[in-house]
Amino acid sequence: MIEWVNTVLQGILTGGLYALFAAGLAIIFGVMRLVNITHGDLIVLSAFVAMVAIDVMGFNPFISLVAVLPIMFVFGYILQRSILNFTLGDDLLPPLLVTFGLSIVIQNLLLQIFSADSQRIKAGSLEILSIQLYENLSVGVFPLIVFIVAVFIIIGLQYLFSNTRIGRAFRATSDDAVTAQLMGINDRHIFSLSMALALLIVGIAGLFVGISTNFDPSAGPSRLLFAFEAVIMGGLGSLWGTLAGGIILGVSQNIGAKLDPGWQILAGHIAFLVILVFRPNGLFPRMRDD
Amino acid sequence: MSLLEVNNLDAFYGDFQALFGINLAIEEGEAVAIIGANGAGKSTFLRSVSGLVTNTADAINYRGMDISHRAASDIVGQGIAMVPEGRKLFPSLSVEENLLIGGYSQRAGAWNLERIYGMFPILKERRDVAGTALSGGEQQMTAIGRALMANPELILFDELSLGLAPIVINDIYESLPTIKQEGVTLLLVEQDINKALEVADRVYCFQEGRVSLTGVPRNLTKDSIAAAYFGSDK
């Protein structure tokens, strides 16, 4: 029995990481209706950026965020303003194609620079520290930190979107970019800020991925898949939904792995399919009047 | 110097030319109405001034400064706000958030939430509901309040009466003299000629993308308006 509790608990904590993958994707889609195929590669890119910051500049993994986050923020803004803004319109296809191409470009650039070798960010004793909750039941400190960070990021994003001037501008632009301009909102700037914000979260997710698993330049697409599944299970446009979706994905993967180590990924996909069948709009679909 | 002076404005939707050489001037503190049939180019004119439609005007001078090629998002900050056709409230924002977003450009001025709620008390009661859950008239009040929150010197009203019941139209139009008394200049596009003539100091009539008549309401006869509205050969 306790083993199953443990399986579910670990799955919930893994869900925090998936929620971080998904939150960035949800912001990008929510504000711009842009399906970002390159999201997973951006996570891997930021893991490499963190690795360089740690190896070259000798930062502690968490301090490396001081360098990684501004880099990802600026990169996101420029990427959106100089390329992706030109793909936005009534048609969802152009951003899909352009981000797909971008995904290939990023993977190959990383391959050129870092080779196909598998990498890992070392976090020292933090990787093995754990808290004993009960006999035979303990949680790793690092997964717990990831989960708590994910929850705080979602609370922060929720606050930003609901209670601030810039958050209102994000939502207004998402509703109607033309009318938003009549309010003095520069929609191109808002789109670029939303991408920059998403890449801030990607920057944090990238560091956590780098610490918790091996990564290499081709690791992006599977991260994208988890992010997509979490976003869609949660309900497009709902931030808390991404956490719920991430947790469902994490728990079902862990249960799958418990039954048979080969079933880990498959079990996640099955959970995704089951939710799609019974709740096609996800668990927390955003209410819209239009 | 006129507050707004439009010289020789042409506007296009792709290859289709919607406006031909429009000249129009508005003095500070005036209420000017543009009337005309459907498709006469009235809304296109407002959208050109507000920067939403690209135009090839010689100049759109606002306080002597050419704004013809400025982005729509810049023009609000210059003091020109718009109440768009169909209200266009933001569905995911509450009534109060819709009003607040109107002040996004943070232009200094006397309008604030309290004054808007003073003018339209019903909005205060319904401040927390989604903008799109309101009745048509309440939505129009919200759209007007939203424009006022930008502290504009000039408001462009696009078809205020469209889709509203006559009694509601009266309520909405009653707010216009108050706004005007506050020193805001009004430019209305309106299909309801009688309503337009009630509030306007001067009228322009558009026909097929051209100005077909200008004048002061009391000097215009029904026949002259009809001719300008529908064309003299009809």
HADDOCK unambig.tbl for C-alpha pairs under 7 A between the chains (distance, minus, plus):
assign (segid A and resid 168 and name CA) (segid B and resid 101 and name CA) 6.76 0.50 0.50
assign (segid A and resid 169 and name CA) (segid B and resid 101 and name CA) 6.97 0.50 0.50
assign (segid A and resid 171 and name CA) (segid B and resid 92 and name CA) 6.77 0.50 0.50
assign (segid A and resid 172 and name CA) (segid B and resid 90 and name CA) 5.77 0.50 0.50
assign (segid A and resid 175 and name CA) (segid B and resid 90 and name CA) 5.93 0.50 0.50
assign (segid A and resid 175 and name CA) (segid B and resid 91 and name CA) 6.66 0.50 0.50
assign (segid A and resid 175 and name CA) (segid B and resid 92 and name CA) 6.91 0.50 0.50
assign (segid A and resid 176 and name CA) (segid B and resid 90 and name CA) 6.90 0.50 0.50
assign (segid A and resid 179 and name CA) (segid B and resid 88 and name CA) 6.85 0.50 0.50
assign (segid A and resid 181 and name CA) (segid B and resid 72 and name CA) 5.71 0.50 0.50
assign (segid A and resid 181 and name CA) (segid B and resid 73 and name CA) 4.61 0.50 0.50
assign (segid A and resid 182 and name CA) (segid B and resid 72 and name CA) 6.12 0.50 0.50
assign (segid A and resid 182 and name CA) (segid B and resid 73 and name CA) 5.91 0.50 0.50
assign (segid A and resid 182 and name CA) (segid B and resid 76 and name CA) 6.48 0.50 0.50
assign (segid A and resid 182 and name CA) (segid B and resid 81 and name CA) 6.93 0.50 0.50
assign (segid A and resid 182 and name CA) (segid B and resid 82 and name CA) 6.65 0.50 0.50
assign (segid A and resid 183 and name CA) (segid B and resid 73 and name CA) 6.73 0.50 0.50
assign (segid A and resid 183 and name CA) (segid B and resid 76 and name CA) 6.58 0.50 0.50
assign (segid A and resid 183 and name CA) (segid B and resid 101 and name CA) 6.63 0.50 0.50
assign (segid A and resid 183 and name CA) (segid B and resid 102 and name CA) 5.23 0.50 0.50
assign (segid A and resid 183 and name CA) (segid B and resid 104 and name CA) 6.18 0.50 0.50
assign (segid A and resid 183 and name CA) (segid B and resid 105 and name CA) 6.89 0.50 0.50
assign (segid A and resid 184 and name CA) (segid B and resid 73 and name CA) 3.92 0.50 0.50
assign (segid A and resid 184 and name CA) (segid B and resid 74 and name CA) 6.08 0.50 0.50
assign (segid A and resid 184 and name CA) (segid B and resid 76 and name CA) 5.33 0.50 0.50
assign (segid A and resid 184 and name CA) (segid B and resid 77 and name CA) 6.48 0.50 0.50
assign (segid A and resid 184 and name CA) (segid B and resid 104 and name CA) 6.25 0.50 0.50
assign (segid A and resid 184 and name CA) (segid B and resid 105 and name CA) 5.22 0.50 0.50
assign (segid A and resid 185 and name CA) (segid B and resid 73 and name CA) 5.34 0.50 0.50
assign (segid A and resid 186 and name CA) (segid B and resid 73 and name CA) 5.39 0.50 0.50
assign (segid A and resid 288 and name CA) (segid B and resid 91 and name CA) 7.00 0.50 0.50
assign (segid A and resid 288 and name CA) (segid B and resid 92 and name CA) 6.91 0.50 0.50
assign (segid A and resid 289 and name CA) (segid B and resid 91 and name CA) 6.44 0.50 0.50
